[in-house]
Amino acid sequence: MHRTLVAALLICSGLAALPAHAQVYSGPVVAVDGDSLDMTGARIRLFGIDAVEKDQTCQRGGTSWSCGVDARQALAGLVAGREAVCTQQDTDDYGRIVAICRVGDIDLSDAVVRMGYAAALPRFTPAYVPAEADARARKAGIWAGTFDPPADYRKAHPRALDASRPTSGPASGPRSQAAPQRAPAHAATTPGAVYFRNCREAWAAGRAPLHVGQPGYRREMDGDGDGVACEPFRRR
């Protein structure tokens, strides 16, 4: 099923989580960091890799360099002025798409790893392990010196988590590569308040999206900080 993301998709009223089977999205994109994209306001995380964070620095030749900035610029160069086609593999805890994205014949996950700005995540897929081995052998990018694994960097710098990433589950990427499961809402300790552990619970309770000031809204669930948590996508 092919869909082009447009702004109207982001303000639709559907509340259900995306289905488990693959969806294909296409449209112009911009790089948010080394492994995530913004497609018409929707955040997409590249599947199977973990890039250095945009504020992260690495060591090379005895000096520090802004490897995270370079990672974002590398991805930006690949997608500049072009349309990406992204095949969904999963959704994360906040409803963001985890996908294999291509620009023309270029698999963006493979390209970012091969340029030396991201590590492969073989527990999700072995597809990008050869690209990492190639980058290591050439001492490309981060492999030319030393660096903190992105997961360790995020643990040490919680605010480094970008809106494209979930704020719960393993720090190295989406919590699960399985289909999201619905869970019941849980009452907060404050009388009359509402608490949801994640956006799946808010969707299951029919309460999403959540706006600032509404019962159940938490800043941790508002990945892009726009005052609206758990913005849904329409399911087809």
Secondary structure, DSSP 8 states (H G I E B T S, - for coil): -EEE--HHHHT----S---SS--EEEEE-EEEETTEEEETTEEEEETTEEE--TT--EEETTEEE-HHHHHHHHHHHHHTT-EEEEEEEEE-TTS-EEEEEEETTEEHHHHHHHTTSEEE-TTT-STTHHHHHHHHHHT-GGGGSB---HHHHHHH-GGG--TTS-SSS-TTS-S-SS-------EE-SSTT-EE-SSHHHHHHTT--SEETTSTT--GGG-TT-SSEES------
